[in-house]
Amino acid sequence: MPAGGSLWGGFWEQRARQLQRQVQSFKTLNVALFFSVQQYQERIRENRSEATRSLAGDGRQQPLRRSRYPALNQLCQGVRRLKEDLKEFHASSLVLLRGYQAEWEACVSEVAAAVGGMRLDAEALQACQATAARLEQSLQESRARLRAERQRRRLLHNALVELRGNLRVHCRIRPLLPLDNEPGDAVSQSSAVSAEVVRAVDDETVLVKCNRPGHPSINKTYNFDRVYGPAESQSVVFGDVCPLLTSLLDGYNVCVMAYGQTGSGKSYTMLGPHSKGGESHSDMGIVPRAVEELFRLISENPPSPEVEVSVVEVYNNDIVDLLAKDSPAVTSGAKREVTAAGDARKEAAPPTCKAVGSASELLRLVRGGLQHRARLPTLVHEDSSRSHLIVTVTVTTALGPDSADPPTGAGRKSSVCGPARPPRPPEPAGRAEQACATLQLVDLAGSECAGVSGATGPALRETSWINRSLAALADVLGALSEHRGHVPYRNSRLTHLLQDSLGGDAKFLVLLCVSPSQKHVAQTLQGLGFGTRARQVERGQARRRPRSRTGAV
Ligand SMILES: Nc1ncnc2c1ncn2[C@@H]1O[C@H](COP(=O)(O)OP(=O)(O)OP(=O)(O)O)[C@@H](O)[C@H]1O
């Protein structure tokens, strides 16, 4: 309770206000209760009057109920019928259901049987796959064996070739080109494939298969030491020439000669697509590649040998010096004639022979010489060579005291090895020995049929000389293969120039170029025949070409 009198007064005032508020709320509650009581009383009254009304209505409805009995009866009968229908429906549904169940069970057993069958199939498939894998493996093994056998056979064949005289024939089939289309020939124009009648069966076999209406059908195979298909690159072809350069530096004469009809790819193979240079490295022909490889080998094996080059062409059976640029005769258009080494007629000058110190220097000279080479567009080839081109690279190497006649390739990175030969007797003291070897790179003019090439006038004379010199070449090879006592080298300037390589002791590679086209099939058969005859030549083993510093070869 508060302590002071004023505090007491405040307390009671507050208390009085509270009580007044309570009284007020009780009054409000009382009024609300009053109204509720009145509402309840009102509801009781309403219920009473409703009950009275209901009792009165029940008395009125008795007759109505009685009138509704028949309808109720009908309704009951309808319900009964409905129940019976329902029962029937149930029974028929049951029958259907059983039928469906039987069908389902049959399906299930069919599926089970199929699954079982599939499992068996899968097992059989697995067994087949296992067999296929075994067969694949044995195929791989057989292939590897075949490769090894081929390699062995090639080595044996190489040894045989060395023994028979180092003359190899490689055949290159060029791709089909637009120039192979025969004017007006619907077949070859519409289908390049049908016009392709020459193909490489494997890397040693060429197949010629041709059925032309009105001509006897041809189906013939030819074997060579190596066959290049149309897709084989310049570098692949050079890969087989490359080892010969090692032999050259070991003192062996080497000759690589491209033979084939006009437009068959000889210049492409030997020089590249543009003989004037500027081609991409991958297109480079054998001449630039051989020159680069030669100087690469030289740089790896010091001391450097002396290298000289001469470039001549045989044109209309005249030997023309293509390096004699300074000659007024050449600049004025007439060409200077020279003679083959060993020719009895001494009145003609030997070809210009230039010393070179690098591959680029040598190639510059060759390209310069090529600008003077005789060329002419013909109906068969728009840039046809009308002369035989002979690039001769002479390499003179000083031989060490223990280097007399080693097996080919000794001391070099790679080589085409011949069988070992007995050592030569030692040179007298004080005489340094030199190996002087020549590399002849020959791009022959193409054989051609005057009627087909459309040659007339001077061009016809060129064609005639080309064909005559190629016939002379075939005669020489024929005489060599038959071991005739007389070999007609002097029937043509070409064979005379190549005498050392053809009948001598050089390592000789003939690159036989052929067109795959049906249009050229007759010339192709002639070329393949030439290659086959060349393979029959046996010349004896290649020998190194040593000479004393003072003496001649
Ligand atoms: N392997 C090849 N791949 C692509 N094109 C080639 C191939 N061989 C030759 N050719 C093309 O075929 C055409 C004829 O080739 P090439 O000039 O070498 O013939 P050729 O035998 O030297 O003819 P000719 O004896 O008349 O001079 C050229 O356009 C050349 O580029």
PDBQT file of the ligand as one rigid body, heavy atoms in Angstrom, charges set to zero:
ROOT
HETATM    1  N1  LIG A 601      53.197 -38.783-112.091  1.00  0.00    +0.000 N 
HETATM    2  C1  LIG A 601      52.585 -37.688-112.580  1.00  0.00    +0.000 A 
HETATM    3  N2  LIG A 601      51.753 -36.967-111.811  1.00  0.00    +0.000 NA
HETATM    4  C2  LIG A 601      51.138 -35.866-112.286  1.00  0.00    +0.000 A 
HETATM    5  N3  LIG A 601      51.287 -35.399-113.543  1.00  0.00    +0.000 NA
HETATM    6  C3  LIG A 601      52.110 -36.068-114.370  1.00  0.00    +0.000 A 
HETATM    7  C4  LIG A 601      52.800 -37.254-113.936  1.00  0.00    +0.000 A 
HETATM    8  N4  LIG A 601      53.526 -37.708-114.956  1.00  0.00    +0.000 NA
HETATM    9  C5  LIG A 601      53.311 -36.854-115.982  1.00  0.00    +0.000 A 
HETATM   10  N5  LIG A 601      52.473 -35.875-115.626  1.00  0.00    +0.000 N 
HETATM   11  C6  LIG A 601      51.991 -34.770-116.493  1.00  0.00    +0.000 C 
HETATM   12  O1  LIG A 601      51.783 -35.327-117.783  1.00  0.00    +0.000 OA
HETATM   13  C7  LIG A 601      52.182 -34.429-118.798  1.00  0.00    +0.000 C 
HETATM   14  C8  LIG A 601      53.225 -35.097-119.690  1.00  0.00    +0.000 C 
HETATM   15  O2  LIG A 601      54.341 -35.412-118.898  1.00  0.00    +0.000 OA
HETATM   16  P1  LIG A 601      55.848 -35.208-119.432  1.00  0.00    +0.000 P 
HETATM   17  O3  LIG A 601      56.065 -33.846-119.970  1.00  0.00    +0.000 OA
HETATM   18  O4  LIG A 601      56.749 -35.634-118.337  1.00  0.00    +0.000 OA
HETATM   19  O5  LIG A 601      55.847 -36.246-120.619  1.00  0.00    +0.000 OA
HETATM   20  P2  LIG A 601      57.095 -36.797-121.444  1.00  0.00    +0.000 P 
HETATM   21  O6  LIG A 601      57.064 -38.279-121.371  1.00  0.00    +0.000 OA
HETATM   22  O7  LIG A 601      58.350 -36.147-121.003  1.00  0.00    +0.000 OA
HETATM   23  O8  LIG A 601      56.698 -36.324-122.890  1.00  0.00    +0.000 OA
HETATM   24  P3  LIG A 601      57.683 -36.003-124.153  1.00  0.00    +0.000 P 
HETATM   25  O9  LIG A 601      58.461 -37.219-124.418  1.00  0.00    +0.000 OA
HETATM   26  O10 LIG A 601      56.746 -35.644-125.253  1.00  0.00    +0.000 OA
HETATM   27  O11 LIG A 601      58.529 -34.850-123.714  1.00  0.00    +0.000 OA
HETATM   28  C9  LIG A 601      52.736 -33.206-118.082  1.00  0.00    +0.000 C 
HETATM   29  O12 LIG A 601      51.714 -32.243-118.020  1.00  0.00    +0.000 OA
HETATM   30  C10 LIG A 601      53.065 -33.702-116.705  1.00  0.00    +0.000 C 
HETATM   31  O13 LIG A 601      52.981 -32.666-115.734  1.00  0.00    +0.000 OA
ENDROOT
TORSDOF 0
